[in-house]
Structure formats: structure tokens, C-alpha cells
Amino acid sequence: MTTDQLTTPSSFWNDTGKTGIASWIFSTDHKRIGLLYFYSTFGFFLVGVLLGLLLRLELIAPGRTIMGPETYNATFTVHGVVMIFLFIIPGMPGAFGNLIMPIQIGARDVAFPRLNLFSWWLYVIGAVIVLTSLFTGGGPPDTGWTFYVPFSARTGTNVSLAVLGVFTVGFSSILTGLNFVTTIHRLRAEGMTWGRLPLFVWSIYATAWVQILATPILGITLVLIMAERILGAGLFDPGRGGDPIMYQHLFWIYSHPAVYIMILPAMGVISDVIPVFARKPVFGYKMIAFSSIAIAAAGSLVWGHHMFTSGMSDTAILVFSFLTFIVAIPSAIKVFNWVSTLYKGSISLEAPMLFALSFILLFSIGGLTGLILGAAATNIHVHDTDFVVGHFHYVMFGGTGFAFFSAMHYWLPKFYGRKYAEKPAIVAWALMFTGFNILYFSMMVLGLKGMPRRYYDYLPEFAPLNLVATIGSWILAAGLIVMLVNLFRGLFWGEPVGSNPWGGATLEWSIPTPPPTENFEEEPVVTHGPYDYTKAGVP
Amino acid sequence: MNHVAHKDYAGAKLGMWLFLFTELLLFGGLFLLYSAYLSRYPHEFAAAGRDMHVGFGTLNTVILITSSLLAAMAVTAIQRNERRNVLFFLGGTLLCAITFLFNKYLEWSAEIGNGIYPGSPRLIKGPPGESVFYSLYYLTVGLHGLHVLIGGTLLAVVAVRVKRGTVHAGDFVLLENGALYWHLVDLVWIFIFPLYYLIL
């Protein structure tokens, strides 16, 4: 860093007792830890993208194209494990939760800075264990990211080590969650009442509770897989009195709420970006905040909808189906409030806003197809088909992924003091948006026609749409490359930005760019709401 | 980074309570399996439960409740600035922890000697519910034993700090949190004991 702003002694880039790599990997500053999380999780995102592209390339035509069936099984498993456990769950809370949340509540750091650093280290150790599992023992796991028994208990691949890695990453997630809940309860600045918390903080708060309450169940489930494999406990082995459905229940008790760990912070980003670029206070602040909590609560009771074809009782299917529909209510509340915020706003279509607007569309498609899956009757038709894959990529990539890109364009300039170029960013967005829809919409249509998920080979009638989907994946990848080159070129060598480039009213825009180590010269006193542009002194 | 160190007692305790919730949920998964399998195999569970060593279980329950009392007394003692008593009570807690684990060792040795352990030939040949019962028993009690070990280590570290004077009447949140963790270990056992030894 050799820019004027970055050499200001008070900036968090310079003001440190240690030097070199140690000043980063042993730092307890939430901003440095946030950037560590950002680069490590985003690195895994790129690994996951690469594996996804390979999967699509294999599926471009029926029969063998570039890899054999065993390699294909391992590739989609590792794609899922890397994307879910190493990018999307830790990514948003770890990176942007750490970077932004403490500043937005007017705090100097999180409640437990050393625990925060420890969480990142646990994440790295877990990731290293997962990576080790790919190259040792029986080779990379081939079970799918869900590790379903009985296959996961019997396959000769290195499942034990992989689940140990995921267990470690889960522990890191728990510690981040309890750190954030404590921070938001204890370290809000004077005048930062619950009704004045930025909506991103509300979403991180709801997420943190899900991390605390759901992740331990995943922990014990993974321990049980190891017990099955190593001790031969037989708890899920029908021959010994166990029941594989029990495994599915335990797994989804965590993994469905985990979907909300992935999407809630993304919704928070959108709730913060849209009012700024519509130049208008957010519509329905209280309902958006409340719906985050409602999604976290209702989302904890719907795990059974993953198991409609597993042999649950009809009563259970009806109850879980009904509860699933309830989650649609708070989600729709958010969408309606974002759209109402846009109404009669003075909309400025810069890159963060374009990503945020496409989030609304893609998330709506993902959410509504979720209702098709949540209804017991239609679920049986499309269960375990490409429709499911299309649906969750609309929510996870079109939703969380696009929100993550929005956050990168919106917030990273604050920490680097420099900004990307606008035109290439818009080109990148257009490429990604187009490629995304070609790729995943084709998959949904394929699923409706009966193409099963996770299959290595398929009938010739599915060939045309598979070809289209693979071409879509290349357009998406091209857009991603343009975005990354432009964004990082801008962050390191781009045009310098002031303390408030977008005209935001939340606290992070009131401090210098890049932020000083202690964030605030003196503890701020908050006198207005987070979207009150008239009183924030915003031009 | 040179952040100004801030001491937030309420925050530290809030963090600990949240962590204890996660521990309860960790065991919760196993209790959930217990209840599901109990309703499926009531007779096998009852038969297996009658073979448990109630004597060992009762003794260990008494030991853990005593240790929890001693941990609580250590917290009271540090508030009164009685360092010698704090160390005495913590020593007592640790002694209880070690005795508990030793009893567990004797009990498990006896059972393993009888051919009862996860995946043992005797359980594989026996009725399905019996194998499930003992597998759950070993996993739950084993996980609890691991927590006894962690809690004991934590309290030993606190005791060293008390002796060095870094934990004292003006700053004892570490001791308080350590004791809270120990009470959790006790509490989980209070559920394990009746579920596996008494009610069946």
C-alpha cells in the first residue's frame, strides 16, 4: 500500500506494533480478521467455482467427457463441501459481519477480539483438514455434501477426516455467533438503540443466533458418523436396530437452519444497499428487522421438508409442508419492503445496486420454486432432480452470491480507500446475470423433465438443455473474471474515494477512509436512525 | 493491535451462557436419539438398563454434586478474598473430577470385560435394541467424560491463576465462568444418570 490515505498513521493498515504476515494472522483487530476471512473464504469460493465448471463440462454431452464416474462423484461432493462449509456459511458473517457490524454499532471491536482471531484459526485448521482428506486415505469423499448414511458409513473414501474438518469449521461458526450476539448486546454506542440498528446488524444478529443454536446439532451428527465408521456403533445401521432416517433428521435439524445462516446476512446487505442507492429511507424498517428474527425462528422448524420421500409419516409431511409455507411470509415481507423502498426513489444504478436489484429477482425465483418443493405433492415429482439444484443455486448463488458481490463493491472501497471502475463492473454484472439465468434456469427445466441430480450420465433427450446450461456456466465464469480483475485493480490502483462515496447514513460512512485502528476517535453518540438521510448530513 | 483492553463482566458471562447453550444442544442430539429409540425398543432398553451398575452411577452422582458445591464455594470464597480457601475448594473439585473418571474407568472395564462395547460380537448377535442402547450409552457418557476432562483442566488453569494472583477478588470472572462450565458438566450427568441407570 503506497497511497496517501493508506500512509496516514491512524489507518488500520499501518497502525500496528507487529510487521509482515504476523501483523495479520495474529491480529485481534476486527477489520484485519474480516479481511482474513474475506480472502480465505473467497479463495475457497473460486475453488468451488472451478469444480462447478468441471462438473458442467462433464455434463455437456451424455457419456464420459472429461472424467470418470468416481471422479465425478468426488467432484460434486467436494464442490458442495467447499461451497457450503468453507465459503457461504463462514463467508458473509466472517468477512462482512466482522468488517462492518462493529463499526455500524459504534464499537471499537467485537466483544471478544482474541476469541475472534481463534475462530478464524479454527476455520483455517478445519479447512486444512478438509483439504488433507482429499489427498490421503481412500481419497476425496464421494457421498455428496450431506454425508448420508448408510453410504457414508461404508464408503472406503476419506469421510472421517472430511467430517472432522467440517466439525472444526462448525466450532468456529459457533464462536463467531456467540461473539456477535454478545457484541450487539453489550457494545452498542450511546444512543444506538435496538430501533436504530442498521438492518445489516439485525440480520447478523439473527444469523448469529442460528449459528449458536443449530450448529451444535451438526457437531454431534458428524461425531456420530465418525462413531459409525471408527467404532462401528451401528446407531444408523438397520441391521443392528438403528435407523438411517434418524441421521437425516439430525443432519437437517442443523442444515436447514444453516440455509438461513447463508441467506440472512445477504438480506441484510440488500436492506442496507437499496435505500442508499434509491436515495430514500428504507420502507418498513421494523418489519424488515422483525422478519429477520421470524425467518430465523420459523426456519428452525422446517427441516423435514428435505425428507418427504424418505419414509416419514404423512402427518409429519403435512406439518413440515405447512411450516415451510410459513417461512415464505417473512421472506415476502422483505421483498415487498425493498420494492416499496424503490418506489418513487431517485434510483442510481451503480454496481452495488445492480447486484442488489438482481438479488431481489433471483431470490424471488429461488424462493417461489422453494414453495414448489415445499408442497408435498409437487415435491414428490421433482425430488432429487436438477430442479432442486436449480432452485438452491437461485437462492444461494443468485441470492447470497450476488449479495456478496454487492457487498464487495459497496464496502471494500471503504477499507482500501480506492474504488473499481464503474463501466467494467456493469459489464461484469450483465455477463454474470445473463450466464447465471441461462445456467440455472435450464437446470430447473431439465429437472421438471425428469433429469435426476448427481447423475453422471443421462438420456439423449436431455442433451440440448445440458449443452445450454454448460454454455451459461462459461458466460457466468467470464463475468466473474471481469468483475474480479476490475474490482481488485480498482482497490489497489483505482481512483481514491472519500469517507462517504455513496452517501450512506450508517456509522461506517462517518469515519475516515480507510478506518482508523480504533474506528472512532471518540465514542460516537447516535442521534438519528440508520436511514435518516436528512439528519445525517449527507449531501 | 493495541486495543485498549476493556473488561466487561456482564459481556463475558453472557458469552459463557451462550456457549453453555451450545453444549446443551450438543448433548441434545444424543438425548433426541435416546427418546426416539426408547419409543421404538422399550423392552430391549428396559432389559439393558437393568444390567447397568447402579452402584457406580449413584456414587458418581454424589461425587459430581459434591464437586459442584465445592466449585460454588470457591466462587463465594474469592469474593471474600480468601485465597487459601479458593485453592482448597478448587482442589476438592479436581479431586472429585479425578475420582469420577477413575470410577468410570472401573465401570467401563467391567462392561468391556463382559463383551459389551460398540460393535462387539456379543451386541451384534443380541437383539437390535440392545446394541442401540449400549452404543448410545457409550457415546453419551464418553462425550460427558470428555467434558469432565475439559472442565477439570479449565479449573486447574484457574487454580494456577488464583495462586499467581492474576485471578483475585477484583477480577474473578474466569473462575466464575469455569465454575459455570463445571455446573453444566454436573447438570448433564443429572440427566444421564436417571435416563440410563434408573428409570428403565
Contacts between the chains, C-beta under 8 A, distances in Angstrom:
chain1	res1	chain2	res2	distance
A	12	B	1	7.8
A	15	B	1	7.7
A	16	B	1	5.8
A	16	B	2	7.8
A	17	B	1	7.6
A	17	B	2	6.0
A	27	B	1	5.5
A	28	B	1	5.7
A	28	B	3	6.6
A	29	B	1	4.1
A	29	B	3	7.2
A	32	B	1	7.2
A	108	B	3	6.6
A	108	B	4	7.5
A	109	B	3	5.7
A	111	B	8	6.7
A	111	B	11	4.9
A	111	B	15	6.6
A	112	B	11	8.0
A	112	B	12	8.0
A	112	B	15	6.2
A	113	B	3	6.3
A	115	B	15	7.7
A	174	B	19	7.8
A	174	B	22	5.3
A	177	B	18	7.8
A	178	B	15	5.5
A	178	B	18	4.0
A	178	B	19	5.8
A	178	B	22	7.4
A	179	B	15	7.2
A	181	B	14	7.7
A	181	B	18	6.0
A	182	B	11	5.2
A	182	B	14	5.0
A	182	B	15	4.6
A	182	B	18	7.0
A	185	B	11	7.5
A	185	B	14	6.3
A	186	B	8	5.7
A	186	B	10	6.6
A	186	B	11	4.0
A	186	B	14	6.9
A	187	B	8	7.9
A	187	B	11	7.6
A	212	B	18	5.7
A	212	B	21	6.5
A	212	B	22	5.8
A	213	B	21	7.2
A	213	B	22	7.7
A	213	B	25	6.5
A	215	B	22	7.2
A	216	B	22	4.6
A	216	B	23	7.3
A	216	B	25	3.8
A	216	B	26	4.1
A	216	B	28	7.3
A	216	B	29	7.3
A	217	B	25	6.1
A	217	B	26	7.8
A	217	B	28	7.1
A	217	B	29	5.1
A	219	B	26	5.6
A	219	B	29	8.0
A	220	B	26	5.2
A	220	B	27	7.6
A	220	B	28	7.9
A	220	B	29	3.6
A	220	B	30	6.2
A	221	B	29	6.4
A	223	B	139	7.7
A	223	B	143	7.5
A	224	B	29	7.8
A	224	B	139	7.3
A	227	B	118	7.1
A	227	B	135	7.5
A	227	B	139	5.8
A	231	B	118	4.4
A	231	B	119	5.8
A	231	B	135	7.8
A	231	B	138	7.8
A	232	B	118	6.0
A	232	B	119	3.0
A	233	B	118	4.4
A	233	B	119	6.8
A	233	B	135	4.1
A	233	B	138	7.6
A	233	B	139	6.5
A	234	B	118	7.1
A	234	B	119	6.7
A	234	B	123	7.9
A	234	B	124	7.9
A	234	B	131	5.5
A	234	B	132	7.2
A	234	B	135	5.9
A	235	B	33	6.7
A	235	B	132	6.3
A	235	B	135	5.3
A	235	B	136	6.8
A	235	B	139	7.8
A	239	B	128	7.8
A	240	B	123	7.8
A	240	B	124	6.7
A	240	B	128	5.7
A	240	B	131	4.7
A	240	B	132	7.1
A	241	B	37	7.6
A	241	B	41	6.6
A	241	B	44	7.7
A	241	B	127	7.4
A	241	B	128	2.6
A	241	B	129	5.2
A	241	B	130	7.7
A	241	B	131	5.5
A	241	B	132	4.4
A	242	B	128	7.8
A	242	B	132	6.0
A	243	B	36	7.9
A	243	B	37	8.0
A	243	B	40	7.7
A	246	B	33	6.1
A	246	B	36	6.1
A	246	B	37	7.9
A	249	B	32	8.0
A	250	B	29	5.6
A	250	B	32	7.2
A	250	B	33	7.5
A	253	B	29	7.8
A	517	B	1	6.0
A	517	B	2	7.6
A	517	B	3	7.8
A	518	B	3	7.3
A	518	B	4	7.8
